Amino acid sequence: MTTPAADPRSPARRARDEQIAAEPHLAPPELPGGAAPSPVEVHLARLHRPRAVAGVVKNGLVHPLDPAVKLPEHARVIIVLAEPA
């Protein structure tokens, strides 16, 4: 049996975590009676399609090189920087 470790969270963080835990749970989704179960990956695959896009940084903003690429408002991006040689 392991011994419990000291809680490293700040009092503010601990209070926030308790507040989040006390919130009511979301209602289950309304599904038709004959709906077949599917893994969560199937659901997520429909919502998000990761893409790799080349771009350049100008004045702190990332601009795609391909003008046909349109990113949705508030899209989440991961920036991978190639260090100059």
N, C-alpha and C positions, 0 to 999 in steps of 0.2 A: 504494500500500500504506500502511495506517495504522500509526502507531507505537503500541505498547501503552501504556496509561495505568497509573499506579500503582494498586494494589489498595487501595481505601479501607476495606475491611473490617477489623474488629478481629481480633486473633489468636483470640479465643474464637469469633467468628462464622466465621472461616475454618476452624477446627477442626470446628465443628458442620456446616458445609457439606460438608467432606470426609467426615465420619462418615455423613451422609445419602447422599452419592454412593456410598459403599462398601457400603451395605445391598443385599441381594439384591433383584432385581426381583420384582414380583408375578407369579404364574403367570397365563397367559392364561385368560380365562373359558371354562368348558366349555359349548360350544354344540352343538346337534344338527347332524348332518352336512349336512342340507339347509337350514340357516339362511341367510336372505338378509342381505347386509350392509346396514347402515343408518347414517346419520350420527349422530354423538354427540349432536346436538341432539335427536334423537328420544328417545334414552335419557334425557337430562336433563329433557325436557319431562314425562316420566311421573313423575319423582321430585319435582320442585319446581314448584309453581304459585304464582307471585307474586300477592299480593293487596294492595290498598290498604285500610287500616282506619283510621278516625278514632278518636282516643283522647285521654285527658287524663292529665297527670302529677300524681300525688299522692304526696307524700313521696319523690320520686325514682323512683317506679315508674310505668310506663306502663300505664294501664288502658284497654282498648277500650270505646268508648261503647256498642256493641251487645253486650248480654249473651249473644247467641247465638254470638258469635265465640269459638272455643276455639283457642288457640295450642298446638302441640305442645311438650312439655318440651324445653328447649334449642333452641328455634327461633331462627333467625337473623332479625333484624329490622333495618330501616333506618328511622331516625327523622328525619322532616322537620319542622322547627320553623317555625311561622308566627309571625313577630315581631309583638308587639302594635303596633297603629297609634297 
